[in-house]
Amino acid sequence: MHIPATLRAYWRRTAYAVVCAGVASLAACNGDDDPSYTPIELNIAHINDHHSNLEAIPNFRLKLDGVDTQVDVGGFARQTALFKAAQSKPNLLKLHAGDAITGSLYYTFFKGEADAKMMNTICFDAMTLGNHEFDDGDAATAAFIDLLTKDGCPTPTAV
């Protein structure tokens, strides 16, 4: 059975939100009325599945709930600007949930180097590797991870 990419992305985001809500709920279960700690505010900025789509696509047409819709999508420069704008928030955690590569000519020609350079403009605090990071084998995955640690941006990765 083929599940459209938009539906998979929706369920991935929904599952991520449920896990975050569950973790936040557990954190609130402390019964101590006199806490010996100072609570902190944590802000999370997150992206996933950009699939080497580094350029913006203006006037992209799609149907949402049967309604013809036109939007501007993609563009890593836009992502970088949004993450930079969020830098003023305290305790900002910048995450990438994987599937950064494959899917456009940028990957075909540059094998993740263009993606890593763009991702290093954000300098993620952590990234989990998606299935597409392994499309070209372990050596290509290792090379991509090495590219993510260049430019003074040591992005830790996890599977």
N, CA, C and O atoms as a GROMACS GRO file, in nm:
protein
  636
    1MET      N    1   0.084  -0.118   0.000
    1MET     CA    2   0.000   0.000   0.000
    1MET      C    3   0.089   0.124   0.000
    1MET      O    4   0.179   0.136   0.083
    2HIS      N    5   0.065   0.215  -0.092
    2HIS     CA    6   0.143   0.338  -0.101
    2HIS      C    7   0.078   0.447  -0.016
    2HIS      O    8  -0.041   0.477  -0.031
    3ILE      N    9   0.157   0.504   0.072
    3ILE     CA   10   0.108   0.614   0.156
    3ILE      C   11   0.176   0.741   0.106
    3ILE      O   12   0.299   0.747   0.100
    4PRO      N   13   0.099   0.843   0.068
    4PRO     CA   14   0.158   0.966   0.016
    4PRO      C   15   0.256   1.028   0.114
    4PRO      O   16   0.237   1.020   0.236
    5ALA      N   17   0.359   1.092   0.060
    5ALA     CA   18   0.463   1.153   0.143
    5ALA      C   19   0.406   1.257   0.238
    5ALA      O   20   0.453   1.270   0.352
    6THR      N   21   0.306   1.332   0.193
    6THR     CA   22   0.249   1.436   0.280
    6THR      C   23   0.180   1.373   0.401
    6THR      O   24   0.186   1.428   0.511
    7LEU      N   25   0.115   1.259   0.380
    7LEU     CA   26   0.049   1.191   0.491
    7LEU      C   27   0.153   1.133   0.587
    7LEU      O   28   0.136   1.140   0.709
    8ARG      N   29   0.262   1.075   0.532
    8ARG     CA   30   0.368   1.022   0.618
    8ARG      C   31   0.429   1.134   0.702
    8ARG      O   32   0.453   1.117   0.821
    9ALA      N   33   0.453   1.249   0.638
    9ALA     CA   34   0.511   1.363   0.711
    9ALA      C   35   0.416   1.410   0.820
    9ALA      O   36   0.459   1.444   0.930
   10TYR      N   37   0.286   1.413   0.789
   10TYR     CA   38   0.185   1.454   0.888
   10TYR      C   39   0.189   1.362   1.009
   10TYR      O   40   0.191   1.408   1.122
   11TRP      N   41   0.191   1.231   0.984
   11TRP     CA   42   0.190   1.136   1.096
   11TRP      C   43   0.321   1.142   1.173
   11TRP      O   44   0.322   1.124   1.295
   12ARG      N   45   0.433   1.168   1.104
   12ARG     CA   46   0.561   1.181   1.174
   12ARG      C   47   0.556   1.301   1.268
   12ARG      O   48   0.598   1.292   1.384
   13ARG      N   49   0.505   1.415   1.218
   13ARG     CA   50   0.495   1.535   1.301
   13ARG      C   51   0.399   1.512   1.417
   13ARG      O   52   0.425   1.556   1.529
   14THR      N   53   0.287   1.444   1.390
   14THR     CA   54   0.190   1.417   1.495
   14THR      C   55   0.251   1.328   1.603
   14THR      O   56   0.235   1.355   1.722
   15ALA      N   57   0.322   1.224   1.562
   15ALA     CA   58   0.386   1.135   1.659
   15ALA      C   59   0.490   1.211   1.741
   15ALA      O   60   0.501   1.192   1.862
   16TYR      N   61   0.566   1.297   1.675
   16TYR     CA   62   0.666   1.378   1.744
   16TYR      C   63   0.599   1.469   1.848
   16TYR      O   64   0.647   1.481   1.961
   17ALA      N   65   0.488   1.532   1.811
   17ALA     CA   66   0.416   1.621   1.902
   17ALA      C   67   0.362   1.544   2.022
   17ALA      O   68   0.367   1.592   2.135
   18VAL      N   69   0.310   1.423   1.997
   18VAL     CA   70   0.255   1.340   2.106
   18VAL      C   71   0.367   1.302   2.203
   18VAL      O   72   0.348   1.306   2.325
   19VAL      N   73   0.483   1.264   2.149
   19VAL     CA   74   0.596   1.227   2.236
   19VAL      C   75   0.640   1.347   2.319
   19VAL      O   76   0.664   1.335   2.439
   20CYS      N   77   0.651   1.464   2.255
   20CYS     CA   78   0.690   1.585   2.329
   20CYS      C   79   0.589   1.619   2.437
   20CYS      O   80   0.627   1.656   2.548
   21ALA      N   81   0.460   1.607   2.406
   21ALA     CA   82   0.357   1.635   2.505
   21ALA      C   83   0.366   1.536   2.621
   21ALA      O   84   0.349   1.573   2.737
   22GLY      N   85   0.392   1.409   2.589
   22GLY     CA   86   0.405   1.308   2.693
   22GLY      C   87   0.523   1.335   2.784
   22GLY      O   88   0.513   1.322   2.906
   23VAL      N   89   0.636   1.373   2.725
   23VAL     CA   90   0.754   1.405   2.805
   23VAL      C   91   0.727   1.527   2.892
   23VAL      O   92   0.765   1.530   3.010
   24ALA      N   93   0.662   1.628   2.836
   24ALA     CA   94   0.629   1.748   2.913
   24ALA      C   95   0.533   1.713   3.028
   24ALA      O   96   0.547   1.767   3.137
   25SER      N   97   0.438   1.624   3.003
   25SER     CA   98   0.344   1.583   3.107
   25SER      C   99   0.416   1.511   3.220
   25SER      O  100   0.387   1.534   3.338
   26LEU      N  101   0.509   1.424   3.185
   26LEU     CA  102   0.585   1.353   3.288
   26LEU      C  103   0.669   1.449   3.371
   26LEU      O  104   0.684   1.431   3.492
   27ALA      N  105   0.723   1.550   3.306
   27ALA     CA  106   0.804   1.648   3.379
   27ALA      C  107   0.719   1.725   3.481
   27ALA      O  108   0.772   1.771   3.582
   28ALA      N  109   0.591   1.737   3.455
   28ALA     CA  110   0.502   1.811   3.545
   28ALA      C  111   0.453   1.725   3.662
   28ALA      O  112   0.380   1.775   3.748
   29CYS      N  113   0.491   1.599   3.667
   29CYS     CA  114   0.440   1.508   3.770
   29CYS      C  115   0.520   1.511   3.899
   29CYS      O  116   0.497   1.428   3.987
   30ASN      N  117   0.611   1.603   3.914
   30ASN     CA  118   0.690   1.612   4.036
   30ASN      C  119   0.600   1.658   4.150
   30ASN      O  120   0.538   1.764   4.140
   31GLY      N  121   0.592   1.582   4.258
   31GLY     CA  122   0.504   1.614   4.369
   31GLY      C  123   0.566   1.705   4.473
   31GLY      O  124   0.499   1.738   4.571
   32ASP      N  125   0.690   1.745   4.456
   32ASP     CA  126   0.758   1.829   4.554
   32ASP      C  127   0.708   1.973   4.542
   32ASP      O  128   0.724   2.036   4.438
   33ASP      N  129   0.646   2.025   4.651
   33ASP     CA  130   0.595   2.162   4.649
   33ASP      C  131   0.705   2.265   4.668
   33ASP      O  132   0.684   2.383   4.641
   34ASP      N  133   0.822   2.222   4.714
   34ASP     CA  134   0.934   2.312   4.735
   34ASP      C  135   1.050   2.265   4.647
   34ASP      O  136   1.143   2.199   4.694
   35PRO      N  137   1.043   2.298   4.519
   35PRO     CA  138   1.146   2.246   4.428
   35PRO      C  139   1.284   2.301   4.460
   35PRO      O  140   1.299   2.418   4.496
   36SER      N  141   1.383   2.216   4.447
   36SER     CA  142   1.521   2.258   4.472
   36SER      C  143   1.590   2.294   4.341
   36SER      O  144   1.713   2.297   4.333
   37TYR      N  145   1.513   2.321   4.240
   37TYR     CA  146   1.566   2.357   4.109
   37TYR      C  147   1.493   2.480   4.058
   37TYR      O  148   1.385   2.516   4.105
   38THR      N  149   1.553   2.541   3.962
   38THR     CA  150   1.491   2.656   3.898
   38THR      C  151   1.441   2.611   3.761
   38THR      O  152   1.520   2.567   3.678
   39PRO      N  153   1.312   2.622   3.736
   39PRO     CA  154   1.260   2.580   3.605
   39PRO      C  155   1.321   2.666   3.494
   39PRO      O  156   1.352   2.784   3.515
   40ILE      N  157   1.337   2.607   3.378
   40ILE     CA  158   1.387   2.682   3.263
   40ILE      C  159   1.285   2.675   3.150
   40ILE      O  160   1.203   2.584   3.143
   41GLU      N  161   1.292   2.772   3.065
   41GLU     CA  162   1.208   2.772   2.945
   41GLU      C  163   1.290   2.708   2.833
   41GLU      O  164   1.404   2.748   2.809
   42LEU      N  165   1.233   2.609   2.766
   42LEU     CA  166   1.299   2.542   2.655
   42LEU      C  167   1.221   2.571   2.528
   42LEU      O  168   1.100   2.548   2.522
   43ASN      N  169   1.289   2.622   2.427
   43ASN     CA  170   1.228   2.648   2.297
   43ASN      C  171   1.290   2.552   2.196
   43ASN      O  172   1.411   2.535   2.192
   44ILE      N  173   1.205   2.489   2.115
   44ILE     CA  174   1.252   2.392   2.017
   44ILE      C  175   1.214   2.439   1.877
   44ILE      O  176   1.098   2.470   1.849
   45ALA      N  177   1.314   2.445   1.790
   45ALA     CA  178   1.293   2.473   1.648
   45ALA      C  179   1.332   2.347   1.573
   45ALA      O  180   1.440   2.292   1.595
   46HIS      N  181   1.245   2.299   1.485
   46HIS     CA  182   1.261   2.166   1.426
   46HIS      C  183   1.224   2.167   1.278
   46HIS      O  184   1.128   2.231   1.238
   47ILE      N  185   1.302   2.096   1.198
   47ILE     CA  186   1.262   2.067   1.059
   47ILE      C  187   1.296   1.921   1.030
   47ILE      O  188   1.371   1.858   1.103
   48ASN      N  189   1.240   1.871   0.923
   48ASN     CA  190   1.273   1.737   0.876
   48ASN      C  191   1.234   1.725   0.729
   48ASN      O  192   1.159   1.806   0.675
   49ASP      N  193   1.286   1.622   0.666
   49ASP     CA  194   1.247   1.584   0.529
   49ASP      C  195   1.261   1.696   0.428
   49ASP      O  196   1.170   1.718   0.348
   50HIS      N  197   1.372   1.769   0.429
   50HIS     CA  198   1.386   1.870   0.324
   50HIS      C  199   1.438   1.809   0.193
   50HIS      O  200   1.433   1.875   0.089
   51HIS      N  201   1.486   1.686   0.196
   51HIS     CA  202   1.520   1.609   0.076
   51HIS      C  203   1.594   1.688  -0.031
   51HIS      O  204   1.558   1.683  -0.149
   52SER      N  205   1.697   1.759   0.008
   52SER     CA  206   1.782   1.835  -0.085
   52SER      C  207   1.706   1.941  -0.163
   52SER      O  208   1.754   1.988  -0.266
   53ASN      N  209   1.589   1.978  -0.117
   53ASN     CA  210   1.513   2.087  -0.181
   53ASN      C  211   1.560   2.218  -0.121
   53ASN      O  212   1.499   2.273  -0.029
   54LEU      N  213   1.670   2.268  -0.175
   54LEU     CA  214   1.736   2.385  -0.118
   54LEU      C  215   1.682   2.516  -0.173
   54LEU      O  216   1.692   2.620  -0.107
   55GLU      N  217   1.625   2.512  -0.291
   55GLU     CA  218   1.568   2.634  -0.351
   55GLU      C  219   1.419   2.642  -0.323
   55GLU      O  220   1.351   2.540  -0.313
   56ALA      N  221   1.370   2.763  -0.310
   56ALA     CA  222   1.227   2.785  -0.290
   56ALA      C  223   1.152   2.756  -0.421
   56ALA      O  224   1.205   2.776  -0.530
   57ILE      N  225   1.030   2.708  -0.408
   57ILE     CA  226   0.943   2.686  -0.522
   57ILE      C  227   0.825   2.782  -0.507
   57ILE      O  228   0.737   2.759  -0.424
   58PRO      N  229   0.824   2.889  -0.585
   58PRO     CA  230   0.714   2.985  -0.573
   58PRO      C  231   0.588   2.933  -0.642
   58PRO      O  232   0.596   2.859  -0.740
   59ASN      N  233   0.475   2.973  -0.592
   59ASN     CA  234   0.345   2.943  -0.653
   59ASN      C  235   0.322   2.793  -0.673
   59ASN      O  236   0.268   2.752  -0.776
   60PHE      N  237   0.360   2.714  -0.576
   60PHE     CA  238   0.338   2.569  -0.581
   60PHE      C  239   0.189   2.542  -0.560
   60PHE      O  240   0.129   2.595  -0.467
   61ARG      N  241   0.131   2.461  -0.646
   61ARG     CA  242  -0.013   2.434  -0.639
   61ARG      C  243  -0.037   2.295  -0.581
   61ARG      O  244   0.030   2.198  -0.617
   62LEU      N  245  -0.133   2.287  -0.491
   62LEU     CA  246  -0.174   2.160  -0.432
   62LEU      C  247  -0.318   2.171  -0.385
   62LEU      O  248  -0.374   2.281  -0.377
   63LYS      N  249  -0.377   2.057  -0.354
   63LYS     CA  250  -0.514   2.055  -0.300
   63LYS      C  251  -0.507   2.022  -0.152
   63LYS      O  252  -0.445   1.924  -0.112
   64LEU      N  253  -0.571   2.106  -0.073
   64LEU     CA  254  -0.583   2.082   0.071
   64LEU      C  255  -0.730   2.067   0.103
   64LEU      O  256  -0.807   2.162   0.089
   65ASP      N  257  -0.769   1.948   0.145
   65ASP     CA  258  -0.910   1.920   0.173
   65ASP      C  259  -0.998   1.956   0.054
   65ASP      O  260  -1.107   2.011   0.069
   66GLY      N  261  -0.948   1.924  -0.067
   66GLY     CA  262  -1.026   1.947  -0.188
   66GLY      C  263  -1.024   2.090  -0.240
   66GLY      O  264  -1.088   2.120  -0.340
   67VAL      N  265  -0.951   2.178  -0.173
   67VAL     CA  266  -0.944   2.318  -0.213
   67VAL      C  267  -0.812   2.343  -0.285
   67VAL      O  268  -0.705   2.316  -0.230
   68ASP      N  269  -0.819   2.396  -0.409
   68ASP     CA  270  -0.697   2.434  -0.480
   68ASP      C  271  -0.626   2.543  -0.402
   68ASP      O  272  -0.686   2.645  -0.368
   69THR      N  273  -0.498   2.520  -0.376
   69THR     CA  274  -0.420   2.612  -0.294
   69THR      C  275  -0.288   2.641  -0.363
   69THR      O  276  -0.231   2.555  -0.430
   70GLN      N  277  -0.240   2.762  -0.348
   70GLN     CA  278  -0.113   2.802  -0.406
   70GLN      C  279  -0.027   2.862  -0.295
   70GLN      O  280  -0.068   2.956  -0.228
   71VAL      N  281   0.094   2.806  -0.277
   71VAL     CA  282   0.182   2.852  -0.170
   71VAL      C  283   0.326   2.857  -0.221
   71VAL      O  284   0.359   2.798  -0.324
   72ASP      N  285   0.411   2.929  -0.150
   72ASP     CA  286   0.555   2.924  -0.173
   72ASP      C  287   0.610   2.819  -0.077
   72ASP      O  288   0.585   2.826   0.043
   73VAL      N  289   0.685   2.723  -0.129
   73VAL     CA  290   0.737   2.615  -0.045
   73VAL      C  291   0.889   2.607  -0.056
   73VAL      O  292   0.949   2.656  -0.152
   74GLY      N  293   0.946   2.544   0.045
   74GLY     CA  294   1.088   2.516   0.042
   74GLY      C  295   1.176   2.638   0.051
   74GLY      O  296   1.131   2.749   0.080
   75GLY      N  297   1.300   2.614   0.025
   75GLY     CA  298   1.398   2.720   0.029
   75GLY      C  299   1.474   2.720   0.160
   75GLY      O  300   1.421   2.761   0.264
   76PHE      N  301   1.597   2.673   0.156
   76PHE     CA  302   1.672   2.664   0.280
   76PHE      C  303   1.711   2.800   0.334
   76PHE      O  304   1.730   2.816   0.455
   77ALA      N  305   1.723   2.899   0.246
   77ALA     CA  306   1.752   3.035   0.294
   77ALA      C  307   1.639   3.083   0.386
   77ALA      O  308   1.664   3.150   0.486
   78ARG      N  309   1.516   3.048   0.351
   78ARG     CA  310   1.400   3.085   0.435
   78ARG      C  311   1.410   3.014   0.571
   78ARG      O  312   1.385   3.075   0.675
   79GLN      N  313   1.448   2.886   0.569
   79GLN     CA  314   1.463   2.812   0.695
   79GLN      C  315   1.570   2.876   0.783
   79GLN      O  316   1.552   2.894   0.903
   80THR      N  317   1.683   2.910   0.721
   80THR     CA  318   1.792   2.973   0.796
   80THR      C  319   1.745   3.104   0.859
   80THR      O  320   1.775   3.131   0.975
   81ALA      N  321   1.672   3.184   0.782
   81ALA     CA  322   1.623   3.312   0.835
   81ALA      C  323   1.529   3.289   0.954
   81ALA      O  324   1.536   3.363   1.052
   82LEU      N  325   1.443   3.189   0.946
   82LEU     CA  326   1.351   3.160   1.056
   82LEU      C  327   1.426   3.114   1.181
   82LEU      O  328   1.394   3.155   1.292
   83PHE      N  329   1.525   3.028   1.161
   83PHE     CA  330   1.604   2.981   1.276
   83PHE      C  331   1.684   3.096   1.337
   83PHE      O  332   1.693   3.106   1.459
   84LYS      N  333   1.741   3.182   1.254
   84LYS     CA  334   1.816   3.298   1.305
   84LYS      C  335   1.723   3.391   1.383
   84LYS      O  336   1.763   3.445   1.486
   85ALA      N  337   1.601   3.410   1.336
   85ALA     CA  338   1.504   3.494   1.407
   85ALA      C  339   1.470   3.434   1.543
   85ALA      O  340   1.442   3.508   1.638
   86ALA      N  341   1.471   3.302   1.552
   86ALA     CA  342   1.438   3.235   1.678
   86ALA      C  343   1.554   3.238   1.778
   86ALA      O  344   1.535   3.205   1.895
   87GLN      N  345   1.674   3.276   1.734
   87GLN     CA  346   1.792   3.277   1.821
   87GLN      C  347   1.773   3.362   1.945
   87GLN      O  348   1.838   3.338   2.047
   88SER      N  349   1.685   3.461   1.938
   88SER     CA  350   1.666   3.549   2.054
   88SER      C  351   1.588   3.480   2.167
   88SER      O  352   1.586   3.530   2.279
   89LYS      N  353   1.526   3.368   2.137
   89LYS     CA  354   1.452   3.295   2.240
   89LYS      C  355   1.549   3.224   2.333
   89LYS      O  356   1.652   3.173   2.288
   90PRO      N  357   1.518   3.219   2.462
   90PRO     CA  358   1.610   3.152   2.555
   90PRO      C  359   1.611   3.001   2.535
   90PRO      O  360   1.509   2.940   2.502
   91ASN      N  361   1.727   2.942   2.555
   91ASN     CA  362   1.743   2.796   2.552
   91ASN      C  363   1.682   2.736   2.426
   91ASN      O  364   1.598   2.646   2.434
   92LEU      N  365   1.725   2.784   2.312
   92LEU     CA  366   1.674   2.734   2.184
   92LEU      C  367   1.746   2.605   2.147
   92LEU      O  368   1.869   2.602   2.140
   93LEU      N  369   1.670   2.500   2.123
   93LEU     CA  370   1.722   2.372   2.079
   93LEU      C  371   1.685   2.355   1.932
   93LEU      O  372   1.567   2.349   1.898
   94LYS      N  373   1.787   2.348   1.845
   94LYS     CA  374   1.765   2.339   1.700
   94LYS      C  375   1.784   2.194   1.656
   94LYS      O  376   1.893   2.139   1.669
   95LEU      N  377   1.677   2.134   1.605
   95LEU     CA  378   1.678   1.991   1.571
   95LEU      C  379   1.644   1.968   1.424
   95LEU      O  380   1.566   2.041   1.364
   96HIS      N  381   1.705   1.863   1.368
   96HIS     CA  382   1.668   1.816   1.234
   96HIS      C  383   1.636   1.667   1.249
   96HIS      O  384   1.718   1.591   1.302
   97ALA      N  385   1.518   1.625   1.204
   97ALA     CA  386   1.474   1.487   1.224
   97ALA      C  387   1.502   1.397   1.104
   97ALA      O  388   1.440   1.291   1.091
   98GLY      N  389   1.594   1.435   1.018
   98GLY     CA  390   1.641   1.344   0.914
   98GLY      C  391   1.576   1.359   0.779
   98GLY      O  392   1.489   1.444   0.757
   99ASP      N  393   1.622   1.273   0.688
   99ASP     CA  394   1.585   1.278   0.546
   99ASP      C  395   1.620   1.414   0.486
   99ASP      O  396   1.540   1.476   0.416
  100ALA      N  397   1.741   1.457   0.516
  100ALA     CA  398   1.790   1.584   0.463
  100ALA      C  399   1.830   1.570   0.317
  100ALA      O  400   1.819   1.666   0.240
  101ILE      N  401   1.876   1.453   0.278
  101ILE     CA  402   1.933   1.438   0.145
  101ILE      C  403   1.849   1.350   0.054
  101ILE      O  404   1.754   1.285   0.097
  102THR      N  405   1.886   1.349  -0.070
  102THR     CA  406   1.822   1.284  -0.186
  102THR      C  407   1.690   1.354  -0.220
  102THR      O  408   1.622   1.407  -0.133
  103GLY      N  409   1.658   1.351  -0.348
  103GLY     CA  410   1.530   1.407  -0.388
  103GLY      C  411   1.540   1.522  -0.486
  103GLY      O  412   1.439   1.564  -0.542
  104SER      N  413   1.661   1.575  -0.509
  104SER     CA  414   1.674   1.682  -0.607
  104SER      C  415   1.810   1.671  -0.675
  104SER      O  416   1.894   1.589  -0.637
  105LEU      N  417   1.830   1.754  -0.776
  105LEU     CA  418   1.958   1.754  -0.846
  105LEU      C  419   2.073   1.800  -0.757
  105LEU      O  420   2.189   1.767  -0.784
  106TYR      N  421   2.042   1.875  -0.652
  106TYR     CA  422   2.149   1.913  -0.559
  106TYR      C  423   2.216   1.790  -0.501
  106TYR      O  424   2.338   1.788  -0.485
  107TYR      N  425   2.139   1.688  -0.468
  107TYR     CA  426   2.200   1.566  -0.416
  107TYR      C  427   2.267   1.488  -0.528
  107TYR      O  428   2.377   1.435  -0.511
  108THR      N  429   2.202   1.479  -0.643
  108THR     CA  430   2.258   1.404  -0.755
  108THR      C  431   2.397   1.454  -0.790
  108THR      O  432   2.488   1.375  -0.814
  109PHE      N  433   2.414   1.586  -0.794
  109PHE     CA  434   2.543   1.642  -0.834
  109PHE      C  435   2.642   1.658  -0.718
  109PHE      O  436   2.762   1.643  -0.739
  110PHE      N  437   2.595   1.688  -0.598
  110PHE     CA  438   2.686   1.724  -0.489
  110PHE      C  439   2.689   1.624  -0.374
  110PHE      O  440   2.766   1.642  -0.279
  111LYS      N  441   2.608   1.520  -0.378
  111LYS     CA  442   2.610   1.410  -0.281
  111LYS      C  443   2.609   1.456  -0.135
  111LYS      O  444   2.684   1.404  -0.052
  112GLY      N  445   2.523   1.553  -0.105
  112GLY     CA  446   2.505   1.597   0.033
  112GLY      C  447   2.589   1.716   0.073
  112GLY      O  448   2.564   1.777   0.178
  113GLU      N  449   2.689   1.752  -0.008
  113GLU     CA  450   2.774   1.865   0.029
  113GLU      C  451   2.695   1.996   0.033
  113GLU      O  452   2.712   2.076   0.125
  114ALA      N  453   2.610   2.019  -0.067
  114ALA     CA  454   2.529   2.142  -0.069
  114ALA      C  455   2.434   2.145   0.051
  114ALA      O  456   2.416   2.250   0.113
  115ASP      N  457   2.374   2.030   0.083
  115ASP     CA  458   2.284   2.023   0.199
  115ASP      C  459   2.359   2.054   0.328
  115ASP      O  460   2.312   2.132   0.411
  116ALA      N  461   2.476   1.993   0.345
  116ALA     CA  462   2.553   2.015   0.467
  116ALA      C  463   2.593   2.161   0.482
  116ALA      O  464   2.586   2.217   0.592
  117LYS      N  465   2.635   2.224   0.372
  117LYS     CA  466   2.672   2.366   0.380
  117LYS      C  467   2.552   2.451   0.422
  117LYS      O  468   2.566   2.541   0.505
  118MET      N  469   2.436   2.421   0.367
  118MET     CA  470   2.316   2.496   0.405
  118MET      C  471   2.276   2.466   0.549
  118MET      O  472   2.241   2.556   0.625
  119MET      N  473   2.282   2.338   0.588
  119MET     CA  474   2.246   2.300   0.724
  119MET      C  475   2.341   2.364   0.825
  119MET      O  476   2.301   2.398   0.936
  120ASN      N  477   2.467   2.381   0.787
  120ASN     CA  478   2.564   2.444   0.877
  120ASN      C  479   2.539   2.593   0.894
  120ASN      O  480   2.596   2.654   0.984
  121THR      N  481   2.456   2.654   0.810
  121THR     CA  482   2.418   2.794   0.832
  121THR      C  483   2.323   2.803   0.952
  121THR      O  484   2.313   2.908   1.015
  122ILE      N  485   2.256   2.694   0.983
  122ILE     CA  486   2.169   2.689   1.102
  122ILE      C  487   2.248   2.635   1.221
  122ILE      O  488   2.228   2.680   1.334
  123CYS      N  489   2.336   2.541   1.197
  123CYS     CA  490   2.416   2.476   1.301
  123CYS      C  491   2.324   2.406   1.402
  123CYS      O  492   2.307   2.452   1.515
  124PHE      N  493   2.266   2.295   1.358
  124PHE     CA  494   2.173   2.220   1.442
  124PHE      C  495   2.242   2.167   1.567
  124PHE      O  496   2.359   2.129   1.564
  125ASP      N  497   2.167   2.164   1.677
  125ASP     CA  498   2.219   2.107   1.801
  125ASP      C  499   2.222   1.955   1.795
  125ASP      O  500   2.305   1.891   1.860
  126ALA      N  501   2.132   1.897   1.716
  126ALA     CA  502   2.129   1.752   1.700
  126ALA      C  503   2.050   1.717   1.575
  126ALA      O  504   1.962   1.791   1.531
  127MET      N  505   2.083   1.601   1.518
  127MET     CA  506   2.011   1.551   1.402
  127MET      C  507   1.999   1.400   1.415
  127MET      O  508   2.096   1.332   1.450
  128THR      N  509   1.882   1.349   1.386
  128THR     CA  510   1.868   1.205   1.373
  128THR      C  511   1.874   1.172   1.225
  128THR      O  512   1.824   1.248   1.142
  129LEU      N  513   1.934   1.061   1.191
  129LEU     CA  514   1.947   1.023   1.052
  129LEU      C  515   1.820   0.953   1.006
  129LEU      O  516   1.770   0.862   1.073
  130GLY      N  517   1.767   0.995   0.894
  130GLY     CA  518   1.650   0.931   0.835
  130GLY      C  519   1.692   0.820   0.742
  130GLY      O  520   1.812   0.799   0.720
  131ASN      N  521   1.597   0.749   0.686
  131ASN     CA  522   1.631   0.638   0.598
  131ASN      C  523   1.706   0.682   0.473
  131ASN      O  524   1.788   0.606   0.422
  132HIS      N  525   1.680   0.802   0.423
  132HIS     CA  526   1.745   0.846   0.299
  132HIS      C  527   1.891   0.884   0.320
  132HIS      O  528   1.966   0.893   0.222
  133GLU      N  529   1.934   0.906   0.443
  133GLU     CA  530   2.076   0.930   0.466
  133GLU      C  531   2.157   0.804   0.437
  133GLU      O  532   2.280   0.811   0.423
  134PHE      N  533   2.092   0.689   0.427
  134PHE     CA  534   2.161   0.562   0.402
  134PHE      C  535   2.142   0.512   0.259
  134PHE      O  536   2.186   0.402   0.227
  135ASP      N  537   2.078   0.590   0.172
  135ASP     CA  538   2.047   0.545   0.036
  135ASP      C  539   2.170   0.503  -0.043
  135ASP      O  540   2.163   0.408  -0.122
  136ASP      N  541   2.282   0.570  -0.024
  136ASP     CA  542   2.403   0.539  -0.100
  136ASP      C  543   2.507   0.463  -0.019
  136ASP      O  544   2.625   0.461  -0.055
  137GLY      N  545   2.465   0.401   0.090
  137GLY     CA  546   2.555   0.317   0.168
  137GLY      C  547   2.621   0.388   0.285
  137GLY      O  548   2.610   0.509   0.302
  138ASP      N  549   2.691   0.307   0.365
  138ASP     CA  550   2.753   0.356   0.488
  138ASP      C  551   2.861   0.461   0.462
  138ASP      O  552   2.871   0.559   0.536
  139ALA      N  553   2.942   0.441   0.357
  139ALA     CA  554   3.050   0.536   0.329
  139ALA      C  555   2.994   0.674   0.296
  139ALA      O  556   3.048   0.775   0.340
  140ALA      N  557   2.886   0.678   0.218
  140ALA     CA  558   2.824   0.806   0.183
  140ALA      C  559   2.761   0.870   0.307
  140ALA      O  560   2.765   0.992   0.323
  141THR      N  561   2.703   0.788   0.394
  141THR     CA  562   2.646   0.840   0.519
  141THR      C  563   2.756   0.902   0.605
  141THR      O  564   2.740   1.011   0.659
  142ALA      N  565   2.868   0.831   0.618
  142ALA     CA  566   2.981   0.882   0.697
  142ALA      C  567   3.034   1.012   0.637
  142ALA      O  568   3.068   1.104   0.711
  143ALA      N  569   3.042   1.018   0.505
  143ALA     CA  570   3.090   1.141   0.439
  143ALA      C  571   2.996   1.258   0.467
  143ALA      O  572   3.041   1.370   0.491
  144PHE      N  573   2.865   1.232   0.465
  144PHE     CA  574   2.768   1.338   0.493
  144PHE      C  575   2.781   1.385   0.638
  144PHE      O  576   2.778   1.506   0.664
  145ILE      N  577   2.797   1.292   0.731
  145ILE     CA  578   2.814   1.329   0.872
  145ILE      C  579   2.941   1.413   0.888
  145ILE      O  580   2.941   1.511   0.963
  146ASP      N  581   3.049   1.375   0.820
  146ASP     CA  582   3.172   1.454   0.826
  146ASP      C  583   3.149   1.596   0.776
  146ASP      O  584   3.202   1.692   0.834
  147LEU      N  585   3.071   1.611   0.669
  147LEU     CA  586   3.042   1.744   0.616
  147LEU      C  587   2.964   1.828   0.717
  147LEU      O  588   2.980   1.950   0.721
  148LEU      N  589   2.881   1.763   0.798
  148LEU     CA  590   2.802   1.836   0.898
  148LEU      C  591   2.886   1.889   1.013
  148LEU      O  592   2.842   1.977   1.087
  149THR      N  593   3.007   1.837   1.029
  149THR     CA  594   3.092   1.882   1.139
  149THR      C  595   3.192   1.988   1.095
  149THR      O  596   3.276   2.031   1.174
  150LYS      N  597   3.183   2.030   0.970
  150LYS     CA  598   3.274   2.134   0.919
  150LYS      C  599   3.217   2.272   0.947
  150LYS      O  600   3.106   2.286   0.999
  151ASP      N  601   3.292   2.372   0.912
  151ASP     CA  602   3.250   2.513   0.926
  151ASP      C  603   3.224   2.549   1.073
  151ASP      O  604   3.141   2.636   1.100
  152GLY      N  605   3.293   2.484   1.166
  152GLY     CA  606   3.276   2.517   1.308
  152GLY      C  607   3.140   2.480   1.364
  152GLY      O  608   3.093   2.541   1.460
  153CYS      N  609   3.078   2.380   1.305
  153CYS     CA  610   2.942   2.343   1.344
  153CYS      C  611   2.935   2.192   1.369
  153CYS      O  612   2.891   2.118   1.281
  154PRO      N  613   2.975   2.145   1.485
  154PRO     CA  614   2.975   2.001   1.512
  154PRO      C  615   2.836   1.947   1.545
  154PRO      O  616   2.800   1.935   1.662
  155THR      N  617   2.759   1.913   1.442
  155THR     CA  618   2.624   1.862   1.463
  155THR      C  619   2.629   1.715   1.504
  155THR      O  620   2.669   1.632   1.423
  156PRO      N  621   2.588   1.681   1.627
  156PRO     CA  622   2.582   1.540   1.664
  156PRO      C  623   2.466   1.471   1.592
  156PRO      O  624   2.359   1.529   1.575
  157THR      N  625   2.491   1.348   1.549
  157THR     CA  626   2.388   1.273   1.477
  157THR      C  627   2.358   1.143   1.551
  157THR      O  628   2.443   1.089   1.622
  158ALA      N  629   2.236   1.094   1.532
  158ALA     CA  630   2.194   0.968   1.594
  158ALA      C  631   2.101   0.896   1.500
  158ALA      O  632   2.035   0.956   1.416
  159VAL      N  633   2.097   0.765   1.515
  159VAL     CA  634   2.007   0.683   1.433
  159VAL      C  635   1.888   0.647   1.516
  159VAL      O  636   1.798   0.578   1.468
   0.00000   0.00000   0.00000
